Amino acid sequence: MSPSPLRILTLSGLLTAMVTVATLAIRFPVAATQGYINFGDTLIFVTALLMGPRFGLLAGGVGSALADTLGGYAQWAPATLVIKGLEGYIVGAIGYRVFQARRRVTPTVVGAALVGGLWMVTGYFLAGQLFYRVAAVAEVPGNILQAVVSAAVAMPLLHALRRVKLLG
């Protein structure tokens, strides 16, 4: 039996809100770029691996762009919508089926998060260079740290949630 449209809509909204809250709740400012390091990527990874690439795309893009808008970084919201949305999609496209089939964290699942994180680092570097003329190189170490820490935090969360069937 497939999940109801209402259940899908509810989960989409909830996961998007969780990405927003995780992004806003704990922020570490980066003076060199006027940006911040956050834990939103952790929830993007968890969402994409539990729910799939489309959910990762939606929750990652909309949730993170909303956090930028609410958190005083509205100028970054359009780039964030694309960068974090694609991050969620990439992670889900690479790791969702493996995680669903094995119900455990595997090297492929970890690799999916790291590849998504690499895209995030690259995306913000390009956005900083092309659109905002920020000293984009200064952002790279913080974004790498954010991606690696988020992946490290996401894996035990996935382990704890491995038996949860959100759409089942």
Sequence and secondary structure as in RCSB ss.txt:
>XXXX:A:sequence
MSPSPLRILTLSGLLTAMVTVATLAIRFPVAATQGYINFGDTLIFVTALLMGPRFGLLAGGVGSALADTLGGYAQ
WAPATLVIKGLEGYIVGAIGYRVFQARRRVTPTVVGAALVGGLWMVTGYFLAGQLFYRVAAVAEVPGNILQAVVS
AAVAMPLLHALRRVKLLG
>XXXX:A:secstr
    HHHHHHHHHHHHHHHHHHHHHSEEEETTTTEEEESHHHHHHHHHHHH HHHHHHHHHHHHHHHHHHTT GG
GHHHHHHHHHHHHHHHHHHHHHHHHHH S  HHHHHHHHHHHHHHHHHHHHHHHHTS   HHHHHHHHHHHHHHH
HHHHHHHHHHHTT  TT 
